[in-house]
Amino acid sequence: MAEQVQRYNDYGSWLTSQLGVKTQKISINAGFTCPNRDGRVGRGGCTYCNNQTFNPDYCTTSKSITQQLEEGKSFFARKYPEMKYLAYFQAYTNTYNSVESLRAKYEEALNVSDVVGLVIGTRPDCMPDELLDYLEELNRRTFLIVEYGIESIYDSTLKRINRGHTYAQTLDAITRTAHRGIRVGAHLILGLPQEDRNALLHEAEVLSELPLTLLKLHQLQLIKGTRMAEEYENQPADFHLFTCDEYIDLVIDFLERLRPDLVVERFVSQSPASLLALPGWGLKNHEFIDRLRLRMKERGAFQGKKEK
C-alpha cells in the first residue's frame, strides 16, 4: 500500500489547494536584463549564470508575450486539455524597468485565455515601493507570486558570485513584499564555493524566520563558458560538487530544519547536458523526487523535524 505520510510541504499540492485546478507555469522571456549586467551595479552577471539553462525553445524575445504563452499552452494542452496556467516571468530580472512598462507586460500576460496568475522572478535590489503599490493592487485581483533570487545568505558568497546585492537587501525586499500581502518565494543554491555543510544547513534556520511562502532549492551546476566553471578549473578545492546520494541527504537535513509550513517548490535544477561543464546525475526531476522520498521514509524524516 502506498505511503500516506506527507514528508514535506510540496508545491503541486499547495498550488492546487490555492487555485482549485491543475495549473502549469509557462516561462516567458520578456526581454529584461539585470543591473549586474548593464553596469548599474556591475558587469558580466552572476558568475554561474547562463539563461539558456532554463529557457524553453518557445521562450525567446523575438516572440511577443502572448505568442510565447500560446505556444506554451499548446505544448501542455495536448496532455492536459483542462489545464490552467501561470505566466512565469523567468529570464533575468523581471522587475527591472519602469512601472509603466512592467504593467503593460504583466497585463498582456493576464489577458491570455486560461492564464490565472503571474509568477515574477526578480532580484532583491529591484523592487521599488512604486512597483509594490501596483503589485499589491494586482495581488487583489489575480494569483501572484514574487520570487527573489537569494542564492545565499552570506555576503562573502554574494560578492564572490557577483550578485551585486547584499543579504540586508534580500531581507528588506522580502519583508516589504510580504507586508503587502503578496506571496513571496525565494531561490537558494546549495553548493556555492566555500560554503560547507554547516553553513548550508544554517540557511534553513535563517530562511525559516523570514515571511516566505515558498522556497526553491537548486544544486550547484557548473555551466560551460561561465566564470564559475573557470574558477572551478583553477580552484577546485573551493567547491564541493555533491553526488546525487550526498545531495539527497543534505536536502533531507535541510528540510528537517525548515519551517513546516514553507512550501518547497523544487530541489534540483536540470540544465541541458550539452551545457554542463561536468557530467550531471542523469536523472529526471521525478526520478530524483522518488529517490528523495524513499530516503526520507528510510530515515523517518519530515520537514520541520529538527526546527528550532
N, C-alpha and C positions, 0 to 999 in steps of 0.2 A: 504494500500500500504506500502511496506517495507521502512523503513527509509534509506535514501541515504547518510546521513552525516557520514563522517569518523571521529569518535570520538578520535581515537588515531592511530598512525603510526604502523600498525600491521605487524608482521614478515612474515606471509604467503603471503600477497600481495607483500611485498618488495622482498621476495625471488623469487617469480615468475617473477617479473619485472627484477631481476638481471640475471636469468638463462633462462627465456623464456619457462619454462616447469615445471610441477608439480614435486616437489622434496621432498624427505623424508630423515631425518637424521637416520643413523643406528649407535647405540652405540657400541663402541669397548672397551674391556678391554685388553690392550696391555702389561700388566704385570709391570706397573710402581709402584713406591712407592712415598713418599713425604719426603721432608727434615725435616719436623716436626714429622716424624715417625721414621726415621732411625738414628736420632741422630745428623745430620748435624747442625740443628738449634733447635731441640727439640725432645721429645719423646711423643708418645701417640696420635698424630694427633690432629685435631681440636676437641674441646670438644663436638660439636654437631654431629660429622661425623660418619656415618655408610654407607659405599658404597653400601651395599645391597639395600638401599632405591632407587637407580636409575639404577641398573644394570639389564637388562632383562635376562631371563633364558639362552638365547643363548650366553650371553656375559661372557665368562669365559676364563681364561688364559690357560686352557687345550686344547683350540682350537686355531688354527692359526688365524691371522687377516683375511686372505682370507676366511676361513671357517665361522668365525663369520659374515662377510659381506654377504656371500652367504646364510646363514641361515636367516639373517635379510631380505634380498631381497625376499626370498621365502615366508616369512610371509606377507610382504606388497604386493607382486605381485599378490596374489590371488584376491585382491580387485581392485588394480590399475596396470594393466599389462604394461602400458606405463610409469610407474614411473621411474624417475632418482633418484640418491642417493648421499648423502654426508656422508663420513665416519667420524663419530664423536668419536674422541679420548677423552673419557669422564672420566674414572675412575682414581682417584688420579691425579698425576702431570705429564702431558703428554709431557713435555719438559725436564724432569729430567733424562738425560742420555747423553752419548756422541753424538756429531753431527752425527757421522758415523752410530751409532745405530738408532738414530731418523730418519735419512734419509732413511734407509732400511725399517723401519716400515711404514713411510708415503708413500714411493714409492710402497710398496707392496699393500697398500690400493688403490692407484690410478690405479694400474694395473688390478683391478677387473672391469669387464664389467659393464657399466651403472653407475659407480661411477664418478661423475662430479666435485668433490671437497672435501675439508677437513675442518673440524671444530676441532680445537685443544684447549682443556681445560687445563689451567695451572695456576701457581701462579706468582705474580709479581717478586718474587726473583729468578725465574728460567728461565730467558730469556737473555742469554749472547749474545753479539754482533755477535759472530761467528755463532750462530744459526740464528740470524736475517738476516745475509748475505744470508744464504741458503733459508730462508722463503721469503725473498724479491724476489729471483730468482724464487721460486716456485709460488709465487703470480702472476708472469707474465705469467705463463702457465696453471694455473688452478684457480678455485674459492677457496678462502681461507679466513677463519675467525679464529682469535686467540681470545679465551675467557679467561679473567682473573677473578679469584675469588677475588673480592674486599671484599665482605661481609659487610664491614663497612668502613667509612672514619675516624673513631675515634680510635686513637692509644690505648686509655684505653680499648676499647672493643676488639680490635685485640689482645691485651695482655691477656685479661681475657679468650678469647676463644682459646688461644694457636695457633694463626695463624702463629706466628714465623716471620712475616714481618711487616713493618710499612706502613703508608699511603704514606710517601715520596717515598718508593719503588714502591708502586702502581702507583703513578703519573709518576715516571721515566719510568717504563715499558710501560705504555700506550702511553706516549709521544714518546718514541723511536720506538715503533712498528708502530704507526700511521705515523711517519715521513718516514717510508719505503714504505708507500702507501698501507699498509695491513689493511683490515677491522678489527676493534677491538671491541670485546664485553666485557661486564662486568656483573658479578653476584653480587647481593646485597640481603642480608637477612633483612627483616623487622620484628622487634620484639626481637632483641637480648637484653640480660639483661642490665638494667639501661639506655636504650635509649628511651626517651619519644617521644611523637608525634612531638614536635617542632624539636627535633634532627633528626628524621627520614625525616621530610619534608625539612630540611636544606640540606640533602643529595641530593635531587633532584636538588637544585640550584647549588651545587658544581659539581655534575656529568655533568650538562648541560654545564659547562665551559670546560670540557675535550674533546679531539678529539676522542670521541667514536662514533662508527657506530650503535651499538645496546646494549640493556640492558635487563637483565633477573631479575625479582623480584621474591622472594620467601618469603612466610610467615614462621616464625619460627615454626618448628615441633620438639617435644621432642621425641627422639628415644630411645627405651628400651636399657639399657646397656651402654648408653653413660654417660660421666661425666656431661654433661649439664642436663640430666634427674635427676641425683643425686643432682646436685646443686639446681634444682627446688624444689626437696623434702625438702631440708634443708633451702633454702632461697627463698620461693615463692614470697616474696614482691619485689624481684629484677626483676620480669618478669611481662609482661602483654601479656597474650595469647588472641589474638583477636577472637571474634565471627566472623562469616562469614560477617554479615552486617557491623560490625565495620571495618573490614579489607577492604571491598569494598569502604567504604567512605574514608578510609586512602589512598587507591590506587588512588582514583579519585583526592583527594587533592594533592597527589604526582605528578600525571600526569599533573595537571594544572600548576605545577611549572617546568615542564620538557621541555627542548628544543623541539620544534615541529618536527624537522627532525630526532630525535633519534628514531630508530626502537625499538619497545617494543616486545620482543620475548615471554615472558610469565609472569604471575603474581603469580602463585601458584606452590608449589611442591606437588606431590601426592605420598607419601610414603605408602607402603602396610599397611593396618590396623593392621596386625599381629605384625608389628614392632613399632607401636606407643605406647608411654608410656601413653598418654592421648588420648581419642577419637578424631578423626578428624571431618570434616564437612560433610562427606558422599556425597560429590559432585564430579562428573566427571569434567574434565577441561572445556569441552564445556558448562556444566551447570553453572559453575562459570562465564565464559565469557558472557553468556546470561544475567545473573543477573547484571554483571558489566555494560554492555551496556545499559540495561534498566534503571539502576540507573543514568548513565551518561546522558541519554536522559531526565530523570525527573529533573535533576539538571541543564540542559543546559550546561553541562561540555564538555570540549575538551582539548586535550593535548596542553600545552603551553598557556592556557588562562590567567594564572597569572604569566607567566615567567617575570623575572625582566630584 
